[in-house]
Amino acid sequence: MKKICLLLLSLCFLLFKSWAQKEKPANVYPTNLEENMYYNGYDPASKTVKGLTFMVLSDGNNSKDKTPAFNVKIYLYQEGKDPIFIKTIEEPGIWHMGSKEYENMDIDIHEFEVPDGNYRLGVLVNADKSFEEKAEDNAILFQKPLLIGAKAPTYKEKPQKNTFIKEETEEAEPEPEEKEEK
């Protein structure tokens, strides 16, 4: 009897383990949709990039799997020069076929030697190649240029918009009743 119970318990454990999430590499990359990647501006007084928002996406073939941990790096780019990395985000991994949004981040660049000039802000996903994947889509530059230095315009905080987000629930909304024709 004990052997049968032990055998059944082992079988249940193996089944559960096969259904459990697995950590597997998958292609990760920043979105290329402008509405999901923007920043509010640059404040020259505080040397801060304000309101950075972007999204990281993952491919895969099983939504129960998760990528290994990886780094996302934010950088400043000028044509013909090496990028200046201004922030590293340690991402513990994202679900396959999923996304992760980074919203309204302020990045202080005081500690970096950034010469005056026009830059483009960029995002590099899986920057340290924590796992193998196709790397041709891991970096993207924001469209809006960023002027840093004495000629940078004064930053003005924009008032927050009141937005309402309808939360999804498991309960379906009732269907409107159809009127009977007479």
FIMIBA-678524 format. One record per residue (C-alpha): x, y, z. Coordinates in steps of 0.001 Angstrom, whole numbers, plus 500000, padded with zeros to 6 digits. Layout:
# FIMIBA-678524
XYZ ...
This chain:
# FIMIBA-678524
500000500000500000 502841502356500858 504509501615497522 501324502445495608 500892505746497484 504524506634496901 504209505750493212 501061507902492840 502679510796494689 505775510598492438 503577510515489340 501652513607490509 504913515426491199 506265514629487717 503034515785486060 503022519019488046 506668519662487236 506053519173483515 503243521770483606 505190524277485695 506846527316484164 510289526944482698 513017529480482199 513903529482478497 515628532011476281 513425533848473776 513919536867471555 513458540098473579 513321543549472005 512023547100472527 508766548086470864 509017550258467783 505632551952468233 505977555642469066 502988555639471415 504853553111473589 508228554879473593 508632558544474462 510023560966476994 508726564322478223 511954566297477855 515318567168479327 515742569437482357 519134571186482030 518892572626485572 518809569157487158 520516567317484247 517621564868484133 515831563121481287 512179563353482340 509262560969481933 510926558176479927 508440555467478894 509124552393476754 508067548772476389 510056545527476080 508478542578474244 509242538856474177 508707536180471549 508352532539472498 506060529590471996 504667528935475466 503185531726477585 503934529707480738 507683530046480120 509783532990481231 513051534383479859 516197534313481971 517185537572483676 518688540244481415 519742543904481456 518111546807479665 520394549798479090 519368553361478304 521895555366476314 522602558659474572 523721558404470955 525494560814468598 526292559832465019 529837558488464689 530465558272468449 530249555519471053 526990555493473014 526966556890476548 525111554419478800 523165556401481407 521040553730483137 520985549945483555 517792548145484530 518073544577485827 515050542716484456 514390539387486246 512823538008483042 509509538389481239 506903535878480162 507190534504476654 504802536295474260 504507539023476885 505577542585477476 506915544816480226 506312548556480265 508681550962481993 506754554146482710 507565557749483537 511202557204484592 513459560158485363 517162559580484648 519745561821486289 522867562164484105 525001564237486552 527566561480487021 528270561091483300 530521563270481192 528089564222478454 529457566885476075 527021569556474869 525195568635471678 522260566914470033 521651563307471025 519113560594470439 517944558529473382 518192554771472893 517190551470474530 519279548286474309 517594545072475478 519597542035476686 522518544439476567 525015542098478230 523918539069476158 522723537163479236 521318534491476896 521505533660473201 518891535177470915 518774537106467661 520283540497468398 519408542472465268 516298543985466877 517602544607470423 518280548344470078 516117551268469077 516507555038469018 513775557459470029 512668559714467202 512723563006469133 516243564513469455 517593565548472853 519616568767473191 522045568721476119 524139571640477301 524018575438477562 521646575771474588 519104573274475964 515677574867476450 514290575301479960 512182572304480955 508566573013481874 506650570318483723 503492569435481835 500317569058483885 499109565504484323 496163564539482161 493204562936483861 492824559599482165 490487556840483082 491438553265482414 488714550669482344 489912547582484155 489174544222482603 487313541756484753 486486538121484372 482812538911484468 481381539764481091 479219542821480744 475554542030480221 474421542048476617 471858544743475770 468372543337475495 466977543176472009 463641544842471448 460980542672469975 459425543953466782 455614544028466770 
